[in-house]
Amino acid sequence: MPNNKRMDAKTLIEKLGGTAAVAVLANVKSPSVSGWKDSGRIPDDKLIRLALIAEKRKIATRKELFPHDYAAIWPDLAPKTFIRAGGVLVEDQRKAMRLNTKAM
């Protein structure tokens, strides 16, 4: 699935087992899930919960379901930033500060 397009609500619901199954997973009543299918939109708070389940089941990744804001929702998925400190690339800014202090 392309990284720039979110899986549509109906497809995700069907892949997760259908209306009744998603209602249980999202802790809502089935008519709510039916409404999501009809409108083509799952509320973000419910989609965040379902994204974790979909990823675990290898249906879709969190990045695929939230292509534009996955890093804000799940910082562990954010691209890593490295800092040069004492001739070494480090990921943690505090560690970089300690290395720079030691190099002085």
MDAnalysis code that builds the backbone (N, CA, C; Angstrom):
import MDAnalysis as mda
import numpy as np

u = mda.Universe.empty(312, n_residues=104, atom_resindex=np.repeat(np.arange(104), 3), trajectory=True)
u.add_TopologyAttr("name", ["N", "CA", "C"] * 104)
u.add_TopologyAttr("resid", np.arange(1, 105))
u.add_TopologyAttr("resname", ["MET", "PRO", "ASN", "ASN", "LYS", "ARG", "MET", "ASP", "ALA", "LYS", "THR", "LEU", "ILE", "GLU", "LYS", "LEU", "GLY", "GLY", "THR", "ALA", "ALA", "VAL", "ALA", "VAL", "LEU", "ALA", "ASN", "VAL", "LYS", "SER", "PRO", "SER", "VAL", "SER", "GLY", "TRP", "LYS", "ASP", "SER", "GLY", "ARG", "ILE", "PRO", "ASP", "ASP", "LYS", "LEU", "ILE", "ARG", "LEU", "ALA", "LEU", "ILE", "ALA", "GLU", "LYS", "ARG", "LYS", "ILE", "ALA", "THR", "ARG", "LYS", "GLU", "LEU", "PHE", "PRO", "HIS", "ASP", "TYR", "ALA", "ALA", "ILE", "TRP", "PRO", "ASP", "LEU", "ALA", "PRO", "LYS", "THR", "PHE", "ILE", "ARG", "ALA", "GLY", "GLY", "VAL", "LEU", "VAL", "GLU", "ASP", "GLN", "ARG", "LYS", "ALA", "MET", "ARG", "LEU", "ASN", "THR", "LYS", "ALA", "MET"])
u.atoms.positions = np.array([
    [0.845, -1.180, 0.000],
    [0.000, 0.000, 0.000],
    [0.887, 1.238, 0.000],
    [0.580, 2.243, -0.820],
    [1.417, 3.441, -0.858],
    [1.419, 4.175, 0.481],
    [2.551, 4.776, 0.813],
    [2.691, 5.469, 2.094],
    [1.923, 6.773, 2.159],
    [1.506, 7.320, 1.024],
    [0.849, 8.624, 1.050],
    [-0.671, 8.527, 1.053],
    [-1.227, 7.333, 1.087],
    [-2.681, 7.192, 1.077],
    [-3.130, 6.322, 2.239],
    [-4.074, 6.822, 2.992],
    [-4.612, 6.117, 4.149],
    [-5.610, 5.053, 3.673],
    [-5.563, 3.874, 4.291],
    [-6.539, 2.833, 3.990],
    [-7.926, 3.362, 4.338],
    [-8.901, 3.130, 3.452],
    [-10.241, 3.673, 3.735],
    [-10.900, 2.906, 4.879],
    [-11.858, 3.561, 5.512],
    [-12.513, 3.035, 6.714],
    [-13.178, 1.689, 6.459],
    [-13.887, 1.566, 5.368],
    [-14.612, 0.329, 5.075],
    [-13.642, -0.843, 4.942],
    [-12.542, -0.642, 4.234],
    [-11.557, -1.713, 4.048],
    [-10.932, -2.109, 5.375],
    [-10.557, -1.123, 6.180],
    [-9.944, -1.428, 7.473],
    [-10.914, -2.206, 8.363],
    [-12.147, -1.775, 8.409],
    [-13.151, -2.452, 9.239],
    [-13.326, -3.899, 8.789],
    [-13.416, -4.114, 7.491],
    [-13.580, -5.484, 6.984],
    [-12.347, -6.336, 7.292],
    [-11.161, -5.775, 7.124],
    [-9.929, -6.533, 7.393],
    [-9.764, -6.853, 8.879],
    [-10.340, -6.020, 9.735],
    [-10.272, -6.279, 11.177],
    [-11.368, -7.237, 11.653],
    [-12.205, -7.706, 10.739],
    [-13.191, -8.703, 11.125],
    [-14.636, -8.276, 10.988],
    [-14.880, -7.073, 10.503],
    [-16.241, -6.614, 10.290],
    [-16.763, -5.721, 11.399],
    [-17.981, -5.307, 11.221],
    [-18.608, -4.325, 12.104],
    [-18.632, -4.755, 13.566],
    [-19.105, -5.953, 13.843],
    [-19.225, -6.411, 15.234],
    [-17.850, -6.542, 15.893],
    [-16.889, -7.072, 15.154],
    [-15.541, -7.248, 15.717],
    [-14.893, -5.900, 16.029],
    [-15.039, -4.955, 15.121],
    [-14.444, -3.632, 15.340],
    [-15.155, -2.911, 16.479],
    [-16.443, -3.109, 16.616],
    [-17.171, -2.503, 17.735],
    [-16.573, -2.955, 19.060],
    [-16.264, -4.235, 19.168],
    [-15.650, -4.759, 20.388],
    [-14.253, -4.169, 20.566],
    [-13.457, -4.156, 19.489],
    [-12.085, -3.638, 19.568],
    [-12.047, -2.153, 19.955],
    [-13.012, -1.395, 19.440],
    [-13.038, 0.050, 19.686],
    [-13.889, 0.429, 20.896],
    [-14.502, -0.569, 21.529],
    [-15.337, -0.339, 22.712],
    [-16.498, 0.620, 22.418],
    [-17.173, 0.326, 21.283],
    [-18.363, 1.097, 20.893],
    [-19.445, 0.109, 20.469],
    [-20.610, 0.619, 20.180],
    [-21.702, -0.224, 19.711],
    [-21.630, -0.354, 18.181],
    [-22.131, -1.471, 17.676],
    [-22.074, -1.754, 16.232],
    [-22.629, -0.637, 15.345],
    [-23.745, 0.032, 15.734],
    [-24.236, 1.110, 14.863],
    [-23.212, 2.240, 14.662],
    [-22.349, 2.459, 15.638],
    [-21.308, 3.475, 15.471],
    [-20.352, 3.069, 14.353],
    [-19.957, 1.794, 14.373],
    [-19.035, 1.302, 13.341],
    [-19.711, 1.332, 11.972],
    [-20.983, 0.999, 11.923],
    [-21.728, 1.088, 10.659],
    [-21.722, 2.524, 10.143],
    [-21.868, 3.463, 11.060],
    [-21.808, 4.873, 10.679],
    [-20.449, 5.264, 10.122],
    [-19.393, 4.713, 10.704],
    [-18.040, 4.986, 10.197],
    [-17.901, 4.464, 8.768],
    [-18.427, 3.264, 8.543],
    [-18.359, 2.687, 7.193],
    [-19.124, 3.561, 6.203],
    [-20.312, 4.000, 6.607],
    [-21.134, 4.830, 5.718],
    [-20.486, 6.177, 5.426],
    [-19.884, 6.777, 6.446],
    [-19.272, 8.101, 6.268],
    [-17.874, 8.015, 5.675],
    [-17.272, 6.830, 5.773],
    [-15.907, 6.666, 5.265],
    [-14.855, 7.227, 6.198],
    [-15.222, 7.476, 7.449],
    [-14.275, 8.074, 8.398],
    [-14.429, 7.469, 9.784],
    [-13.287, 7.026, 10.335],
    [-13.239, 6.533, 11.705],
    [-12.672, 7.664, 12.561],
    [-13.318, 8.020, 13.679],
    [-12.776, 9.090, 14.530],
    [-11.322, 8.786, 14.915],
    [-10.506, 9.829, 14.935],
    [-9.072, 9.649, 15.182],
    [-8.770, 8.884, 16.467],
    [-9.495, 9.166, 17.546],
    [-9.190, 8.462, 18.795],
    [-9.426, 6.961, 18.668],
    [-10.423, 6.575, 17.894],
    [-10.692, 5.149, 17.669],
    [-9.709, 4.569, 16.659],
    [-9.367, 5.352, 15.642],
    [-8.418, 4.882, 14.628],
    [-7.033, 4.663, 15.229],
    [-6.646, 5.491, 16.181],
    [-5.357, 5.299, 16.857],
    [-5.343, 3.939, 17.549],
    [-6.411, 3.616, 18.234],
    [-6.516, 2.317, 18.913],
    [-6.499, 1.174, 17.890],
    [-7.268, 1.328, 16.827],
    [-7.348, 0.279, 15.807],
    [-6.046, 0.132, 15.025],
    [-5.297, 1.231, 14.880],
    [-4.028, 1.177, 14.150],
    [-3.038, 0.236, 14.820],
    [-2.998, 0.261, 16.135],
    [-2.100, -0.643, 16.868],
    [-2.483, -2.096, 16.621],
    [-3.767, -2.378, 16.604],
    [-4.256, -3.739, 16.365],
    [-3.986, -4.148, 14.922],
    [-4.263, -3.244, 13.985],
    [-4.029, -3.536, 12.572],
    [-2.554, -3.830, 12.316],
    [-1.679, -3.073, 12.962],
    [-0.250, -3.303, 12.773],
    [0.163, -4.659, 13.355],
    [-0.332, -4.972, 14.526],
    [-0.012, -6.253, 15.153],
    [-0.476, -7.419, 14.286],
    [-1.618, -7.254, 13.630],
    [-2.172, -8.304, 12.773],
    [-1.606, -8.251, 11.351],
    [-0.692, -7.326, 11.101],
    [-0.050, -7.152, 9.790],
    [-1.055, -6.792, 8.682],
    [-2.051, -6.016, 9.055],
    [-3.054, -5.527, 8.105],
    [-2.568, -4.222, 7.480],
    [-2.049, -3.343, 8.309],
    [-1.520, -2.053, 7.876],
    [-0.622, -1.530, 8.993],
    [0.345, -0.701, 8.624],
    [1.212, -0.115, 9.641],
    [0.596, 1.179, 10.162],
    [1.096, 1.620, 11.306],
    [0.638, 2.897, 11.853],
    [0.996, 4.032, 10.893],
    [2.145, 3.934, 10.241],
    [2.549, 4.955, 9.267],
    [1.589, 5.000, 8.088],
    [1.111, 3.835, 7.652],
    [0.163, 3.797, 6.534],
    [-1.185, 4.384, 6.914],
    [-1.605, 4.162, 8.145],
    [-2.905, 4.671, 8.572],
    [-2.877, 6.155, 8.943],
    [-1.710, 6.651, 9.336],
    [-1.531, 8.072, 9.664],
    [-0.287, 8.601, 8.945],
    [-0.320, 8.663, 7.603],
    [0.899, 9.003, 6.864],
    [1.468, 10.386, 7.144],
    [0.649, 11.319, 7.570],
    [1.133, 12.688, 7.757],
    [1.440, 13.048, 9.201],
    [0.902, 12.296, 10.155],
    [1.110, 12.685, 11.549],
    [1.483, 11.535, 12.475],
    [1.957, 10.424, 11.887],
    [2.319, 9.271, 12.717],
    [3.391, 9.610, 13.747],
    [4.360, 10.448, 13.403],
    [5.467, 10.760, 14.321],
    [4.985, 11.589, 15.516],
    [3.966, 12.403, 15.315],
    [3.426, 13.189, 16.431],
    [2.612, 12.304, 17.378],
    [1.965, 11.290, 16.822],
    [1.150, 10.386, 17.639],
    [2.024, 9.366, 18.347],
    [2.978, 8.805, 17.609],
    [3.873, 7.768, 18.144],
    [5.320, 8.214, 17.956],
    [5.887, 8.946, 18.915],
    [7.261, 9.449, 18.768],
    [8.293, 8.360, 18.494],
    [8.007, 7.126, 18.907],
    [8.956, 6.041, 18.643],
    [9.114, 5.762, 17.148],
    [8.173, 6.219, 16.326],
    [8.261, 6.032, 14.876],
    [8.909, 7.211, 14.162],
    [9.172, 8.277, 14.896],
    [9.749, 9.481, 14.285],
    [11.147, 9.180, 13.762],
    [11.500, 9.810, 12.642],
    [12.864, 9.630, 12.138],
    [13.870, 10.070, 13.199],
    [14.941, 9.348, 13.320],
    [15.962, 9.652, 14.327],
    [16.845, 10.798, 13.850],
    [17.227, 11.644, 14.780],
    [18.134, 12.750, 14.503],
    [19.436, 12.474, 15.242],
    [20.526, 12.560, 14.514],
    [21.820, 12.301, 15.127],
    [22.618, 13.584, 15.223],
    [23.404, 13.681, 16.290],
    [24.211, 14.863, 16.581],
    [25.669, 14.425, 16.663],
    [26.564, 15.207, 16.068],
    [27.979, 14.887, 16.159],
    [28.507, 15.476, 17.465],
    [29.120, 14.612, 18.265],
    [29.672, 15.049, 19.546],
    [30.983, 14.314, 19.782],
    [32.025, 15.056, 19.982],
    [33.320, 14.437, 20.252],
    [33.750, 13.488, 19.148],
    [33.421, 13.809, 17.908],
    [33.796, 12.971, 16.788],
    [32.919, 11.736, 16.606],
    [31.842, 11.650, 17.374],
    [30.964, 10.480, 17.319],
    [29.537, 10.949, 17.037],
    [28.799, 10.172, 16.252],
    [27.387, 10.482, 16.040],
    [26.574, 9.829, 17.153],
    [25.754, 10.642, 17.829],
    [24.907, 10.119, 18.900],
    [23.475, 10.584, 18.657],
    [22.541, 9.806, 19.163],
    [21.127, 10.108, 18.969],
    [20.585, 11.013, 20.069],
    [21.071, 10.879, 21.254],
    [20.547, 11.569, 22.423],
    [21.293, 12.891, 22.634],
    [20.562, 13.985, 22.692],
    [21.174, 15.299, 22.853],
    [21.903, 15.421, 24.190],
    [21.373, 14.820, 25.255],
    [22.055, 14.883, 26.557],
    [23.389, 14.152, 26.508],
    [23.412, 13.014, 25.824],
    [24.671, 12.284, 25.679],
    [25.665, 13.101, 24.861],
    [25.170, 13.788, 23.845],
    [26.044, 14.637, 23.034],
    [26.655, 15.738, 23.884],
    [25.866, 16.322, 24.773],
    [26.387, 17.380, 25.644],
    [27.462, 16.835, 26.561],
    [27.252, 15.624, 27.115],
    [28.263, 15.028, 27.982],
    [29.556, 14.748, 27.221],
    [29.425, 14.242, 25.989],
    [30.628, 13.954, 25.198],
    [31.377, 15.238, 24.863],
    [30.636, 16.295, 24.525],
    [31.285, 17.565, 24.202],
    [31.983, 18.144, 25.427],
    [31.407, 17.986, 26.608],
    [32.008, 18.471, 27.848],
    [33.293, 17.718, 28.134],
    [33.296, 16.410, 27.939],
    [34.479, 15.585, 28.177],
    [35.595, 15.916, 27.202],
    [35.235, 16.311, 25.980],
    [36.249, 16.607, 24.957],
    [36.994, 17.903, 25.234],
    [36.454, 18.753, 26.102],
    [37.079, 20.058, 26.387],
    [38.257, 19.924, 27.300],
])
